[in-house]
Structure formats: structure tokens, C-alpha cells
Amino acid sequence: MSYLLNKLHWVEKSTKVSGLKLLAPASGEVQPIDNQAPDIFSCGMLGEGVAIALTGNKITSPIKGIVTQVPGSAHRILLKADNGLKIAIMLPPANQQLMGLGVKLNVQAGQKIQPGQQLAQFNLQQLQRHNPAEVQKLYLFITNAELIGKVVASQQKVTAAEDIVLTVTAKADSKK
């Protein structure tokens, strides 16, 4: 079963795109979410998004907004931007069974956040030990992507809190 909205478009790194810019929440290589990812991620059930093959050890906020949910297992962080965009940042599924082991949260639900603010820090070696190589990634989803126009990404290496990972464009007005 597929839930993909087909709003994600890949462009060359040098292509300029207007819209809301989301900062990279982690350092690594931006990749499409493919069939090696866990089914719940690859089928699009969580929304449009990308994977980042991790090279760093921190998770930062891609937006200005509020933390809406952070479970004790620290495997996901849900955010809501001031403009209503909803974002899910997820570590590989095995981290849920680890109950937060190796992850230090720096935020809690209800807390206001700024772009680039550190949300969590994790032990990359521990993540690598407990997850198969193909899922040693952080996943970034726009969970209410049905409300936007399109999402633009480029395959590239990004640095957390410095580089743009996605650009979101507004939905075309259907009344025109």
C-alpha cells in the first residue's frame, strides 16, 4: 500500500527554489527514502520526506515553532512550525526498543524552538551498533504535506543547522 503524495521533487544542488526553507536537522548525505527503509517510512504513510545518512551526532530544529511531542524513547521528535507545517524527525526504529539509550534530549513537549536550535544529541557509534547499515539514517517528514504545493530537495551532503535540506512551496490557489 502506498500513501505517497508525489510532492517531493529532486533538483540539482545549484538550482534556486523559492519557498519556505527547512534547515538540515542532522549532518550527512541527503537521500531519497527507498525500499531499504522500514515500510512505514518508505510507503509514505508519514508524509513526504528524505533520509539523511548520518555523519554527525546531533539533531537540530529545521524550523521556528514548537515541539509537539517527544516520547521517552527519544526515537522521534514532532514539531509544528509557526505557519502550521508539521514535521517529524525520526531515528531508526531499533532506537524505540532502546528506550532512549544513547540519546540525550535537549527539549520537551510544549517548548518553543528556533531554526538551528539543538533538539537532541546521540551516540552515533551506538546507533550504528543497533541498526543495520541500510537504516543508519535520520528521517525527516512533512506530515501534513497534503496541505502544501511541493517539496524540493537535492541529493547532497548537509551540515546540521547550516544547510537547507528541503524547500516547501505553497499550494496553488484552486479558486483561480
C-alpha positions as CSV (number, residue, x, y, z in Angstrom):
1,M,0.0,0.0,0.0
2,S,1.4,3.4,-0.9
3,Y,0.5,6.8,0.6
4,L,3.0,8.8,-1.4
5,L,1.7,12.2,-2.4
6,N,4.4,12.7,-5.1
7,K,5.1,16.2,-3.9
8,L,8.8,15.6,-3.5
9,H,11.0,16.8,-6.4
10,W,14.8,16.4,-6.7
11,V,16.8,19.2,-8.2
12,E,20.5,20.0,-8.8
13,K,22.2,21.4,-5.8
14,S,22.8,24.7,-7.6
15,T,19.1,25.2,-8.6
16,K,17.5,28.2,-6.8
17,V,14.0,27.5,-5.5
18,S,11.7,29.9,-3.7
19,G,9.6,28.9,-0.7
20,L,10.0,28.0,3.0
21,K,13.5,26.7,3.7
22,L,14.0,23.9,6.2
23,L,17.4,23.6,7.8
24,A,19.1,20.2,7.9
25,P,18.2,18.6,11.2
26,A,21.4,16.4,11.0
27,S,24.7,16.2,9.2
28,G,25.1,13.6,6.4
29,E,24.1,12.8,2.9
30,V,20.5,13.6,1.9
31,Q,18.9,10.6,0.1
32,P,15.5,9.6,-1.2
33,I,13.6,7.3,1.2
34,D,13.8,4.0,-0.7
35,N,12.7,0.4,-0.3
36,Q,15.6,-0.3,2.1
37,A,13.9,1.9,4.7
38,P,11.4,0.5,7.1
39,D,8.0,0.0,5.4
40,I,6.3,2.7,7.5
41,F,8.8,5.2,6.1
42,S,9.1,4.0,2.5
43,C,5.4,3.8,1.8
44,G,4.9,7.5,2.5
45,M,2.4,6.9,5.4
46,L,4.2,9.5,7.5
47,G,4.2,12.1,4.7
48,E,6.8,13.4,2.2
49,G,10.4,13.4,3.3
50,V,14.0,12.4,2.9
51,A,16.6,10.3,4.7
52,I,19.9,11.6,5.9
53,A,22.8,9.1,6.1
54,L,24.2,10.2,9.4
55,T,27.7,11.5,9.9
56,G,27.2,13.7,12.9
57,N,25.8,13.3,16.4
58,K,23.1,16.0,16.9
59,I,19.6,16.8,15.9
60,T,18.7,20.4,15.3
61,S,15.4,22.2,14.6
62,P,14.7,22.8,10.9
63,I,12.1,25.5,11.7
64,K,10.8,28.1,14.1
65,G,7.9,26.7,16.1
66,I,7.1,24.4,18.9
67,V,7.9,20.8,20.0
68,T,4.6,18.9,20.0
69,Q,5.8,15.5,21.1
70,V,9.0,13.8,22.3
71,P,8.4,10.2,23.6
72,G,10.7,8.9,26.4
73,S,12.2,6.5,23.9
74,A,13.6,9.6,22.1
75,H,13.2,7.9,18.7
76,R,11.1,10.7,17.2
77,I,10.6,14.4,17.7
78,L,7.4,16.1,16.4
79,L,7.4,19.8,15.6
80,K,4.9,22.3,14.4
81,A,6.1,25.4,12.6
82,D,4.6,28.8,13.3
83,N,3.0,28.6,9.9
84,G,1.3,25.3,10.6
85,L,3.7,22.9,8.9
86,K,4.1,19.7,10.8
87,I,7.5,17.9,10.9
88,A,8.5,14.5,12.2
89,I,12.2,13.8,12.8
90,M,12.8,10.1,13.4
91,L,15.8,7.9,14.3
92,P,15.8,4.3,13.0
93,P,13.1,2.1,14.5
94,A,15.5,0.0,16.6
95,N,16.0,3.1,18.8
96,Q,12.5,2.8,20.1
97,Q,13.4,-0.5,21.7
98,L,16.5,1.1,23.2
99,M,14.2,3.4,25.2
100,G,16.4,6.5,24.7
101,L,19.7,4.8,25.4
102,G,22.4,6.8,23.8
103,V,20.1,9.8,23.1
104,K,20.1,13.0,25.2
105,L,17.1,15.2,24.7
106,N,17.6,18.9,25.0
107,V,13.9,19.8,24.6
108,Q,10.5,18.8,25.8
109,A,6.9,18.9,24.5
110,G,5.5,22.4,24.5
111,Q,8.8,24.1,24.2
112,K,9.3,26.9,21.6
113,I,12.2,26.4,19.3
114,Q,14.3,28.4,16.8
115,P,15.8,27.2,13.5
116,G,19.2,25.5,14.2
117,Q,18.5,25.0,17.9
118,Q,19.8,21.7,19.2
119,L,17.0,19.3,20.0
120,A,19.0,16.2,20.9
121,Q,22.4,14.6,20.9
122,F,23.0,11.0,20.2
123,N,25.8,8.4,20.2
124,L,26.4,7.6,16.5
125,Q,28.5,4.5,17.3
126,Q,25.7,3.1,19.5
127,L,23.2,3.9,16.7
128,Q,25.4,2.0,14.2
129,R,25.8,-1.0,16.6
130,H,22.0,-1.4,17.0
131,N,20.8,-0.7,13.4
132,P,21.6,-2.4,10.1
133,A,23.8,-0.3,7.8
134,E,20.9,0.5,5.5
135,V,18.8,2.2,8.2
136,Q,21.6,4.2,10.0
137,K,19.7,7.2,8.9
138,L,17.6,10.0,10.3
139,Y,14.3,10.5,8.6
140,L,12.6,13.9,8.1
141,F,9.0,14.0,7.1
142,I,6.4,16.8,6.5
143,T,3.4,15.0,8.0
144,N,0.8,17.4,6.6
145,A,2.2,17.5,3.1
146,E,-1.3,17.3,1.6
147,L,-1.7,20.9,2.5
148,I,1.3,22.2,0.6
149,G,2.3,22.6,-3.1
150,K,5.5,20.7,-3.5
151,V,8.7,19.8,-1.6
152,V,12.1,20.3,-3.2
153,A,15.3,18.5,-2.2
154,S,18.7,17.9,-3.7
155,Q,21.0,15.0,-3.0
156,Q,23.9,16.5,-1.3
157,K,25.9,16.4,1.9
158,V,24.4,18.7,4.6
159,T,25.6,20.1,7.9
160,A,23.1,20.3,10.7
161,A,21.7,23.8,11.4
162,E,23.6,25.3,8.4
163,D,22.4,23.9,5.1
164,I,18.9,23.8,3.5
165,V,17.6,20.3,3.3
166,L,14.1,21.0,1.9
167,T,12.2,23.9,0.3
168,V,8.4,23.8,0.6
169,T,6.2,25.8,-1.8
170,A,2.7,26.9,-1.1
171,K,-0.2,25.0,-2.6
172,A,-1.6,26.7,-5.7
173,D,-4.9,28.5,-5.1
174,S,-7.6,26.3,-6.6
175,K,-10.0,29.3,-6.8
176,K,-8.2,30.9,-9.7
